[in-house]
Amino acid sequence: MEITPDSEVLRLEKRQRGLQRVATAINDLTIYGIYPTNFPKLVSVLEHAKDHVKAEITSTKTRIIELGGQTIEEVYTNPLAEDPVHINNENSNQIHDEWTKFYRKLGHD
């Protein structure tokens, strides 16, 4: 039996939900009274397993995107680039210069 892309996507989405539940359960160990002081080896092994689960979640998400016909594009943005407070324009320089003059007038250099 051949797996069609749609059924494979559904299977991968189900896998992703299951892996996310496992990661959440590991994060919630303290709720159930499982602390690193009580069970150091167990918590260590589970934290290591959580790292592997996270890697599997990432690869599963990537595969779902690929099967959906979308390309994975990593875009790095600067959130301050469009922030009016942080834009370097003439008005901000003028305000800064006036503040510097006032500050120096007070005797602070």
N, C-alpha and C positions, 0 to 999 in steps of 0.2 A: 504494500500500500504506500503510495506516494503522499508525502505531506504537502499540501498546498500552502502558499504563502499566508493566506488568511488564517488557516488553522494553526500554522506555526506561530503566527503573531499572538493568537489567543493563548497558546500553550506557554509562550514566553512571558506574556503578561501575568498569567497565573503563577508562573515560577517567580516572577518579580514580586508579586504580592506575598507569596509564601516566604521568600527570603527577607523581605522587609519586616514581616511578623517575627521572624527569628531574631533579627537585629534588635527590634524593639524589645523583645523578651529579654535579651541579654542586657540591654540598657536598664531594664526594670528589676534587676536582681535584688537591689536594695529594698524594694517594696516588699519582697517576699522574705526578707531577713537574711539574705545571702550577702555577706560582706567580705571584703578581702582579708579582714582580720580573723574571721571565723573559718573561711575556706580559701586560703591563699592560693593553693595549687589549682583548685577548681576555677576560681575567678580568673586566674592567669590564662588557663587553657581556653576559657570562654571568651576572654578579650581577644586572644589570638584568633579564635574561630570567627569572631565578629569582623576582624579585619579581612578575612577570606570571604565572608558573606558580602561585605561591602564591595569587594572587588568583583564578585559574581554579579551583584546588582548592577554595577557600572557596565560590565560587559553585556549583560542582558538588555539594558536600556539601549546600548549602542546597536545591538543586533536588531532590536525592535525598530529603531529609527531606520536602519539600513533596509529592512524588509518593507518598510512603509514607503520606500522610494525617495526618502529625504536624504540629503547629505549632511554629514556632521561638520559643522563649521564652528571653530572656536573663535569667538570675537572678544577681544579685550577692549573694554571701554573705560573712559575716565569720567566718573560721575560728576566731577567738579568742572569739567570742560564747559558745560552749559549752565552752571550755577551762576546767577548774576552777581553774587557776592565775590566769587573768585575769578571772574573774567577780568583780564588785564586790559583795561581800556583807558582812554584819556581821563575820564571823570574820576576813576579810582586813583590814578596817579596824581591828579589835581588835589583830591581830598587828602591823600597821603602827604603831599607836599605842604598843604596848609596845616595839617596836624603836626608835621615835623617843625614848621616855623613856630607854631604855638608852643610846642614842647621845648624848643630851644630858648624861646623868650622867657620861659619860666626858670631857665638856668640849668636844664637837664640836657646833657649831651650824650 
